[in-house]
Amino acid sequence: MHLDKDILIKGNKIYSPSTCCFVPQNINVLFTKRESERGLYPIGVHLHSQGGYGASCNDGSGNNEQLGVYKTPKIAFDKYKYHKEKLIKEIAVKYHKFIPNNVYNALIQYKVEITD
């Protein structure tokens, strides 16, 4: 289990009993943002080597799934957002019996924003 500070309160920087929760590692890594590696593009988007903008998504098990190449960063982000929110919900359902209800509800309701 890993201590997470971002699931219950998006963008939280404070570690406390009311703002943090313990979750399995593969849930915790779903919320790693790697802002220093991202560069100019929205989360989940990168400049593709063959032109256009690639979308990719960490699946929680260490795999970075390639979601395709798109004409604009916004289109690539929209693809990432859809995939990431779907993945988070699927994992929430999978772990529902093993995580507290407040964590489950936060995962089910989680929204990826272009400013993340």
PLY file of the C-alpha trace (Angstrom):
ply
format ascii 1.0
element vertex 116
property float x
property float y
property float z
element edge 115
property int vertex1
property int vertex2
end_header
0.00 0.00 0.00
1.13 3.54 -0.78
0.24 6.79 0.93
-1.47 9.13 -1.55
-2.22 12.83 -1.06
-3.87 13.63 -4.43
-6.87 11.32 -4.71
-9.19 12.66 -2.04
-8.31 16.30 -2.73
-7.01 17.01 -6.20
-3.83 19.09 -6.11
-3.39 18.58 -2.36
0.12 19.21 -1.01
-0.57 18.50 2.67
-0.05 15.11 4.26
-2.60 14.60 7.03
-5.08 11.92 8.12
-7.97 13.88 6.60
-6.31 14.55 3.23
-4.45 11.30 2.55
-5.30 7.66 2.03
-3.56 4.34 1.58
-4.06 2.72 -1.83
-2.45 -0.12 -3.79
0.64 0.96 -5.72
-1.02 0.65 -9.13
-3.73 3.12 -8.06
-1.15 5.53 -6.67
0.92 5.58 -9.88
-2.18 6.48 -11.91
-1.90 9.96 -10.40
1.80 10.58 -11.08
1.96 13.68 -13.25
5.68 14.09 -14.03
5.27 17.80 -14.71
9.02 18.37 -15.04
9.19 15.86 -17.93
6.07 17.05 -19.75
7.31 20.19 -21.40
4.88 22.52 -23.16
2.01 20.09 -23.70
-0.97 19.02 -21.61
-0.78 15.91 -19.46
-0.70 12.76 -21.57
0.48 14.62 -24.71
3.88 14.77 -26.39
5.27 15.96 -29.70
5.45 12.87 -31.90
8.72 12.19 -33.75
6.89 11.72 -37.06
4.77 14.85 -36.72
1.59 15.56 -34.85
0.93 15.03 -31.16
1.01 11.67 -29.44
-1.25 10.67 -26.59
-0.10 8.07 -24.09
-1.32 6.86 -20.72
0.24 4.98 -17.80
-1.98 1.98 -17.09
-1.05 1.64 -13.41
1.08 -1.46 -13.91
4.13 0.27 -15.34
3.08 0.15 -18.97
2.77 3.34 -20.99
0.00 2.72 -23.51
0.25 4.64 -26.78
-3.17 6.05 -27.71
-2.39 7.40 -31.16
-1.14 10.50 -32.98
-3.38 13.52 -33.53
-3.32 16.84 -35.40
-3.48 19.09 -32.33
-2.47 18.88 -28.66
-6.14 19.44 -27.70
-7.34 16.43 -29.69
-4.53 14.31 -28.22
-5.44 15.51 -24.71
-9.13 14.68 -25.25
-8.15 11.12 -26.21
-5.91 10.88 -23.12
-8.64 12.31 -20.84
-11.24 9.82 -22.05
-8.87 6.87 -21.70
-7.48 7.92 -18.29
-10.89 8.56 -16.71
-12.16 5.21 -18.02
-9.07 3.44 -16.66
-9.41 5.06 -13.22
-13.06 3.98 -13.02
-12.22 0.41 -14.07
-9.51 0.14 -11.42
-11.82 1.66 -8.79
-14.39 -1.05 -9.52
-11.69 -3.74 -9.43
-10.47 -2.61 -5.99
-13.86 -1.56 -4.55
-13.79 -4.32 -1.90
-10.28 -3.37 -0.80
-10.41 0.43 -0.56
-12.51 2.70 1.66
-15.72 4.12 0.21
-14.40 7.69 0.21
-11.44 6.60 -1.94
-13.71 4.60 -4.25
-16.05 7.59 -4.66
-13.13 9.96 -5.33
-11.84 7.62 -8.04
-15.24 7.20 -9.68
-15.75 10.97 -9.72
-12.21 11.90 -10.78
-11.95 14.28 -13.73
-8.79 14.87 -15.72
-8.33 18.56 -16.57
-6.16 20.03 -19.28
-4.44 22.08 -16.55
-3.40 18.97 -14.56
0 1
1 2
2 3
3 4
4 5
5 6
6 7
7 8
8 9
9 10
10 11
11 12
12 13
13 14
14 15
15 16
16 17
17 18
18 19
19 20
20 21
21 22
22 23
23 24
24 25
25 26
26 27
27 28
28 29
29 30
30 31
31 32
32 33
33 34
34 35
35 36
36 37
37 38
38 39
39 40
40 41
41 42
42 43
43 44
44 45
45 46
46 47
47 48
48 49
49 50
50 51
51 52
52 53
53 54
54 55
55 56
56 57
57 58
58 59
59 60
60 61
61 62
62 63
63 64
64 65
65 66
66 67
67 68
68 69
69 70
70 71
71 72
72 73
73 74
74 75
75 76
76 77
77 78
78 79
79 80
80 81
81 82
82 83
83 84
84 85
85 86
86 87
87 88
88 89
89 90
90 91
91 92
92 93
93 94
94 95
95 96
96 97
97 98
98 99
99 100
100 101
101 102
102 103
103 104
104 105
105 106
106 107
107 108
108 109
109 110
110 111
111 112
112 113
113 114
114 115
